[in-house]
Amino acid sequence: MKNPSTPQGDLSAQIAGSIRDAIIAGELIVDARLPSEAELAEQFNVSRPTVREALKRLAAQALIRTQRGATGGAFVNHLTYPDAYAQQITTSTLLLSMNEVSFATACEARFALERACTLLSAERRSADHLATMRAEIFRQSQPGLSDEAFCASDVAFHRALVDGAQNPVMSYQLAGAVEAMQPLMNMITFTARSRERIVALHGQIADALEAQNAAQADAALLALETYTISLAKDVMDARAHR
């Protein structure tokens, strides 16, 4: 496999990809012990540091875990949705920061997915989800709250809304949309937005979810989407004319 002209970083990525594919295909099952670094180095015809870098890549994706000692080594992880959230958020953040996804596209995707969650959340939300949303609305109403704290609270509110659907697949998919795209939207619009209007719309969403009125919750989220898009357009137009 080794090519003298191939950078070590590329080789480690290839090895990590091969092992990841084996895990996905079920060739390496949960809790299975991977071959040793020496065995992997021989198998892929690379140095041990290259193998070590590949294993670090897999560990960063929560696909494997390492243990020390005589019975230690690298083992295939039992990956859960919460484990995968961080990777999803990181990937979405990178795509947005590198302008691989436009604001309009991100906004469209985020609200379309969140509206799907809202319909389920109206039916399934728990008292804890509602309590979190109410607490964040109260926090957002505080006059001395910094922009950074308001943005963090905004994300927490929408995270509770999404999690209220009690569907781990949807929560995973929305992890990037809410926790990566929402901060981007806040960063672009915070100078022009009305906190009072956002808090009012959040209140309408929470009220509708508490009443299990999916139509009203959807209408309030749609109003928030329209307001967000309008704000972003105004800010971008103003920047273009400077």
Contacts in CASP RR format, 6 or more apart in sequence:
PFRMAT RR
TARGET T0000
AUTHOR 0000-0000-0000
METHOD contacts of the structure
MODEL  1
MKNPSTPQGDLSAQIAGSIRDAIIAGELIVDARLPSEAELAEQFNVSRPT
VREALKRLAAQALIRTQRGATGGAFVNHLTYPDAYAQQITTSTLLLSMNE
VSFATACEARFALERACTLLSAERRSADHLATMRAEIFRQSQPGLSDEAF
CASDVAFHRALVDGAQNPVMSYQLAGAVEAMQPLMNMITFTARSRERIVA
LHGQIADALEAQNAAQADAALLALETYTISLAKDVMDARAHR
1 11 0 8 1.000
1 14 0 8 1.000
1 44 0 8 1.000
1 45 0 8 1.000
1 46 0 8 1.000
2 11 0 8 1.000
2 44 0 8 1.000
2 45 0 8 1.000
2 46 0 8 1.000
8 47 0 8 1.000
8 49 0 8 1.000
8 50 0 8 1.000
8 53 0 8 1.000
9 50 0 8 1.000
9 53 0 8 1.000
11 44 0 8 1.000
11 46 0 8 1.000
11 50 0 8 1.000
11 54 0 8 1.000
12 50 0 8 1.000
12 51 0 8 1.000
12 53 0 8 1.000
12 54 0 8 1.000
12 57 0 8 1.000
13 54 0 8 1.000
13 57 0 8 1.000
15 40 0 8 1.000
15 44 0 8 1.000
15 46 0 8 1.000
15 50 0 8 1.000
15 51 0 8 1.000
15 54 0 8 1.000
16 54 0 8 1.000
16 55 0 8 1.000
16 57 0 8 1.000
16 58 0 8 1.000
17 54 0 8 1.000
18 44 0 8 1.000
19 28 0 8 1.000
19 34 0 8 1.000
19 54 0 8 1.000
19 58 0 8 1.000
19 63 0 8 1.000
19 64 0 8 1.000
20 58 0 8 1.000
20 61 0 8 1.000
20 63 0 8 1.000
22 28 0 8 1.000
23 63 0 8 1.000
23 76 0 8 1.000
28 34 0 8 1.000
28 76 0 8 1.000
29 76 0 8 1.000
30 76 0 8 1.000
30 77 0 8 1.000
30 78 0 8 1.000
31 75 0 8 1.000
31 76 0 8 1.000
31 78 0 8 1.000
32 75 0 8 1.000
32 76 0 8 1.000
33 72 0 8 1.000
33 73 0 8 1.000
33 74 0 8 1.000
33 75 0 8 1.000
34 40 0 8 1.000
34 55 0 8 1.000
34 64 0 8 1.000
34 73 0 8 1.000
34 74 0 8 1.000
34 75 0 8 1.000
34 76 0 8 1.000
35 43 0 8 1.000
36 73 0 8 1.000
37 48 0 8 1.000
37 51 0 8 1.000
37 52 0 8 1.000
37 55 0 8 1.000
38 48 0 8 1.000
40 51 0 8 1.000
40 54 0 8 1.000
41 47 0 8 1.000
41 48 0 8 1.000
41 50 0 8 1.000
41 51 0 8 1.000
44 50 0 8 1.000
44 51 0 8 1.000
55 64 0 8 1.000
55 66 0 8 1.000
55 74 0 8 1.000
58 64 0 8 1.000
58 74 0 8 1.000
59 65 0 8 1.000
59 66 0 8 1.000
59 74 0 8 1.000
61 87 0 8 1.000
62 77 0 8 1.000
62 79 0 8 1.000
62 83 0 8 1.000
62 84 0 8 1.000
62 86 0 8 1.000
62 87 0 8 1.000
63 76 0 8 1.000
63 77 0 8 1.000
63 79 0 8 1.000
64 74 0 8 1.000
64 75 0 8 1.000
64 76 0 8 1.000
64 77 0 8 1.000
65 74 0 8 1.000
65 75 0 8 1.000
65 77 0 8 1.000
66 72 0 8 1.000
66 73 0 8 1.000
66 74 0 8 1.000
66 75 0 8 1.000
67 73 0 8 1.000
67 75 0 8 1.000
77 83 0 8 1.000
81 168 0 8 1.000
81 169 0 8 1.000
81 171 0 8 1.000
81 172 0 8 1.000
84 172 0 8 1.000
85 171 0 8 1.000
85 172 0 8 1.000
85 175 0 8 1.000
85 179 0 8 1.000
88 172 0 8 1.000
88 173 0 8 1.000
88 175 0 8 1.000
88 176 0 8 1.000
89 175 0 8 1.000
89 176 0 8 1.000
89 179 0 8 1.000
89 180 0 8 1.000
91 176 0 8 1.000
92 175 0 8 1.000
92 176 0 8 1.000
92 177 0 8 1.000
92 179 0 8 1.000
92 180 0 8 1.000
92 181 0 8 1.000
93 176 0 8 1.000
93 180 0 8 1.000
94 100 0 8 1.000
95 101 0 8 1.000
96 106 0 8 1.000
96 180 0 8 1.000
96 181 0 8 1.000
96 184 0 8 1.000
103 184 0 8 1.000
103 185 0 8 1.000
103 188 0 8 1.000
103 232 0 8 1.000
103 236 0 8 1.000
104 229 0 8 1.000
106 177 0 8 1.000
106 181 0 8 1.000
106 184 0 8 1.000
106 185 0 8 1.000
107 181 0 8 1.000
107 185 0 8 1.000
107 225 0 8 1.000
107 228 0 8 1.000
107 229 0 8 1.000
107 232 0 8 1.000
109 177 0 8 1.000
109 181 0 8 1.000
110 174 0 8 1.000
110 177 0 8 1.000
110 178 0 8 1.000
110 181 0 8 1.000
110 182 0 8 1.000
110 185 0 8 1.000
111 221 0 8 1.000
111 222 0 8 1.000
111 224 0 8 1.000
111 225 0 8 1.000
111 228 0 8 1.000
113 170 0 8 1.000
113 173 0 8 1.000
113 174 0 8 1.000
113 177 0 8 1.000
114 158 0 8 1.000
114 161 0 8 1.000
114 162 0 8 1.000
114 174 0 8 1.000
114 177 0 8 1.000
114 178 0 8 1.000
114 221 0 8 1.000
115 218 0 8 1.000
115 221 0 8 1.000
115 222 0 8 1.000
116 170 0 8 1.000
117 161 0 8 1.000
117 162 0 8 1.000
117 164 0 8 1.000
117 165 0 8 1.000
117 167 0 8 1.000
117 170 0 8 1.000
117 174 0 8 1.000
118 161 0 8 1.000
118 165 0 8 1.000
118 205 0 8 1.000
118 209 0 8 1.000
118 214 0 8 1.000
118 217 0 8 1.000
118 218 0 8 1.000
118 221 0 8 1.000
119 214 0 8 1.000
119 217 0 8 1.000
119 218 0 8 1.000
120 164 0 8 1.000
120 165 0 8 1.000
120 166 0 8 1.000
120 167 0 8 1.000
120 170 0 8 1.000
121 129 0 8 1.000
121 161 0 8 1.000
121 162 0 8 1.000
121 164 0 8 1.000
121 165 0 8 1.000
121 209 0 8 1.000
121 217 0 8 1.000
122 208 0 8 1.000
122 209 0 8 1.000
122 212 0 8 1.000
122 213 0 8 1.000
122 214 0 8 1.000
122 217 0 8 1.000
123 212 0 8 1.000
123 214 0 8 1.000
124 164 0 8 1.000
124 165 0 8 1.000
124 166 0 8 1.000
125 164 0 8 1.000
125 165 0 8 1.000
125 166 0 8 1.000
125 209 0 8 1.000
125 210 0 8 1.000
126 164 0 8 1.000
126 166 0 8 1.000
129 160 0 8 1.000
129 161 0 8 1.000
129 163 0 8 1.000
129 164 0 8 1.000
129 209 0 8 1.000
130 206 0 8 1.000
130 209 0 8 1.000
130 210 0 8 1.000
132 156 0 8 1.000
132 157 0 8 1.000
132 160 0 8 1.000
133 157 0 8 1.000
133 160 0 8 1.000
133 161 0 8 1.000
133 202 0 8 1.000
133 203 0 8 1.000
133 205 0 8 1.000
133 206 0 8 1.000
133 209 0 8 1.000
134 206 0 8 1.000
136 153 0 8 1.000
136 154 0 8 1.000
136 156 0 8 1.000
136 157 0 8 1.000
136 160 0 8 1.000
136 202 0 8 1.000
137 157 0 8 1.000
137 199 0 8 1.000
137 202 0 8 1.000
137 203 0 8 1.000
137 206 0 8 1.000
139 145 0 8 1.000
139 149 0 8 1.000
139 153 0 8 1.000
140 150 0 8 1.000
140 153 0 8 1.000
140 154 0 8 1.000
140 157 0 8 1.000
140 195 0 8 1.000
140 198 0 8 1.000
140 199 0 8 1.000
140 202 0 8 1.000
141 199 0 8 1.000
145 153 0 8 1.000
147 186 0 8 1.000
147 190 0 8 1.000
150 186 0 8 1.000
150 190 0 8 1.000
150 195 0 8 1.000
151 182 0 8 1.000
151 183 0 8 1.000
151 186 0 8 1.000
151 187 0 8 1.000
151 190 0 8 1.000
154 182 0 8 1.000
154 186 0 8 1.000
154 198 0 8 1.000
155 178 0 8 1.000
155 179 0 8 1.000
155 182 0 8 1.000
155 183 0 8 1.000
157 202 0 8 1.000
158 178 0 8 1.000
158 182 0 8 1.000
159 178 0 8 1.000
159 179 0 8 1.000
161 205 0 8 1.000
161 209 0 8 1.000
162 170 0 8 1.000
162 171 0 8 1.000
162 174 0 8 1.000
162 178 0 8 1.000
163 171 0 8 1.000
165 171 0 8 1.000
185 228 0 8 1.000
185 232 0 8 1.000
188 231 0 8 1.000
188 232 0 8 1.000
188 235 0 8 1.000
188 236 0 8 1.000
189 228 0 8 1.000
189 231 0 8 1.000
189 232 0 8 1.000
189 235 0 8 1.000
191 235 0 8 1.000
192 231 0 8 1.000
192 234 0 8 1.000
192 235 0 8 1.000
193 227 0 8 1.000
193 231 0 8 1.000
197 227 0 8 1.000
198 224 0 8 1.000
198 227 0 8 1.000
201 220 0 8 1.000
201 223 0 8 1.000
201 224 0 8 1.000
201 227 0 8 1.000
202 224 0 8 1.000
203 220 0 8 1.000
204 216 0 8 1.000
204 220 0 8 1.000
204 223 0 8 1.000
205 217 0 8 1.000
205 220 0 8 1.000
205 221 0 8 1.000
205 224 0 8 1.000
207 216 0 8 1.000
208 214 0 8 1.000
208 215 0 8 1.000
208 216 0 8 1.000
208 217 0 8 1.000
208 219 0 8 1.000
208 220 0 8 1.000
209 217 0 8 1.000
END
